Amino acid sequence: MTRGSDDPLHDVVQDIVGSHPGPAAVHLAPRAKVPLDPGYLLLDLKPPTETQRLGVWREALDQYGLAVDHPEVIAARYRVGPGTIRSAVRAVAESRFQQGRLAGDVLTDLETRLRQSREVKLGDQARRVDRLADWSQLVLPDDTMHPLRELIGRARHRRTVFDDWGMERVAATSRGLTALFEGAPGTGKTLVAGAIARELGLDLYQVDVSKVTSKWIGETEKNLGAIFDAAEDGQVILLFDEADSLFARRSEVRSSNDRFANLEVNYLLQRLDSFEGFAILTTNLGASIDPAFKRRLSFRITFPFPDHEARIELWRVHLPATIPIAGDLDLYELANKYELSGGYIRNACVRAAFLAAEDGSRLTQAHLECAVQLEYAEVGKLSRSGRME
C-alpha cells in the first residue's frame, strides 16, 4: 500500500474497510498511504529511542528468565520495536528450553534471530559482504583518516548525543549516518567501508543496483524503501557502490523518462531526510552526484590518488611476510615507475604470486614487473608505465 492510490491493493483495502459497519483498525508501515476516508483517528507510534529499547529488552529478558551481560549492546545495535524484541526473546527462550541449552551465550542467539529476520527483509537486492578488510590493508593520508575516525566515533556515540544529551530536538531530520566516498578507482573506498564495518561490529550489505532499479513505475522506489527500512533495524551498513548511477543529478524534463528518473531522485532525497541508519556511497564521479544529495550527507570524504611514498607502503602491505622471496625486491623502483592505485597494486601482487607458483619458484622482482605489465594490458593501456586510470 506504499505506492499510492494507483495501487490496486490499496483500493481493495479501502473498499473493504469503508464498507465495514463497525469499528476497524488498520496497521500501516511508516510513510504508507492511509486507505481510509477522511475522518479517521490517526495514532502515530514513534520508533522507540535507544534508551526505551533498552528498557524493553531488560523487561523481556527478565520475563523469560534469560540473562545477557550487557543488554545495552543489543539495544544500541538493533532499532527494532517492542513487538520484535519480545518475539525474539520468546523464540530464543523456547528454542533453548527445547534443546536443553539452559546455559551459553544468549546474546549470540538473539542476534542470530534478528539477523535472519533482516535477511528476509533485504531479500535478493543486497548481499552481505563476508570478507571485510582491516586497517592494515589500507594506506591513507591523515586528511582522509581524520574524518573517517570522526565517522566511526559518530556511529559509536549516537545514543549519548541524541538520547542522553537531547540533541534529537535539534536533529529533527537526517539523524542517520550517511557518507560519500569520492576518489579514483582503486583508492580504497570499498575496502574502507569493510574496515569500518569490522571495527564497529556491523554487517556490511552491498546493494545490487541492477536488482533495485526497475522499468515499472514506482517499483524502484518500493525496492529502495524496503532496503532502507531493513537497514534502519540496525547492525548493518548499506553500501551503494558506483552511487552516481542511483543518486545522479536531476535533468531537464524533455520526456516521460526524464520525469520518472527525477521522481526517483526526489524520493531518495526525501528518504535520506528520514533515514536513521548507516549508509556509505562510493563514486569515481563525484560531480555526477546531485548537489541536493551532497547537502544531506553527514560526511563527504575524498580518497586521493596515492603519492610515491604511499605507493611504496602499498606494495609492502600487499606482500605478506609468508611469501617466499628470491633476491631483493625494489619496491621504490616499482612505486617510481608505475603510478598505480592500491587496487591495481593488490591485483599485481596476487598475480605475481601466482606467476611464481606456476614457475615453481620464489617470488622475484621479475614476477612483479610481469604482473604489472599484465595489469596495464588488461585495461587496454598502450603505455606500460604512468598512471593507471
Beta strands, then each sheet from edge to edge (+ up, - down):
strand 1: 126-128
strand 2: 177-183
strand 3: 203-207
strand 4: 236-240
strand 5: 278-283
strand 6: 299-303
strand 7: 338-339
strand 8: 386-387
sheet 1: 1+ 3- 4- 5- 2- 6-
sheet 2: 7+ 8+
end
